[in-house]
Amino acid sequence: MAALPCSKTKPFRSISLPVRSHPTTQRVEEVLNKLNGLETSVAPTAETICNMFLELGVLQNCMDNLLNSTQTLQILSQHQHAKWFEELLEKSVRILDVCGTTRELVSQYKENVRALESSLRRRKGDSTSEAGIATFTTFSKKIKKDAKRLVLALKQVDCETLTSAFLEADQETIAVIRALREANAVCILIFQMLLSFLSVPLLKPKQPKWSFVSKLIHNGRTESEGLENSTILEAQLETFEAQLDSIEKGLEGTFRSLIRSRSSLLNVLSC
């Protein structure tokens, strides 16, 4: 099965800040440019995704500083009843929901990888490994379906624009709106890349190494060859588990940052 296509992968956009904008928005632009250098149009790797989460952490720290600055609070409080501000609040909670669901998917994936590893280690000529394979295959189909659903949800969020804001705001306000919008765009694109990565089946029915494991279960004459190749497969599973662990940590940090950002936006309503 092929990977889910990322939504037409596009470069992170420059936010074209006015000269006198808040200094943090210029730092945001620098981080966006760095993320642009990490972006890939081919199937994303675990390493690329982890690197993007690291830079996303830097970006979100910048956004925390921006949202908690006196200047930004004054700007946003003046527009808290504007349609574009309501749209930002709505988008923040939807991205937060997708992040939380994606984090749960990664956690489930780790659990299933560990279960398969345990199944392979316990094999003693019985049906334990075969049952483990069947369970993991069923899970792979489920995660592909869930990933596709989340990608569609992200596409809907990404299609929403804040064009109305640029018809009624001054330059300083526009700079803040653009920074917020681009930070959201980064999150959406990284989540899409991660979901595409997760949707690629780890075990392919026609994969030579996997066919050896099947032979090991059904044909004792291939036991030596099957053991050797299934050991290689176990090593691959351990590597993949470590990759999922790193991705999960990146998602946890992102989830916490998204909560902080939403709290900062909500605080504007009390100003």
Salt bridges, closest charged atoms under 4 A:
GLU30 OE1 - ARG27 NH1 3.22
GLU55 OE2 - LYS34 NZ 3.32
ASP64 OD2 - ARG260 NE 2.95
GLU130 OE2 - HIS218 NE2 3.70
ASP146 OD2 - LYS142 NZ 2.73
ASP146 OD1 - ARG149 NH2 3.93
ASP158 OD2 - LYS10 NZ 3.19
GLU160 OE2 - ARG94 NH1 2.46
GLU182 OE1 - ARG13 NE 3.30
GLU182 OE2 - ARG181 NE 3.38
GLU234 OE2 - ARG123 NH1 2.98
GLU238 OE2 - ARG121 NH2 3.19
GLU241 OE2 - ARG114 NE 2.68
ASP245 OD1 - LYS110 NZ 3.05
ASP245 OD2 - LYS249 NZ 3.54
GLU248 OE1 - LYS110 NZ 2.88
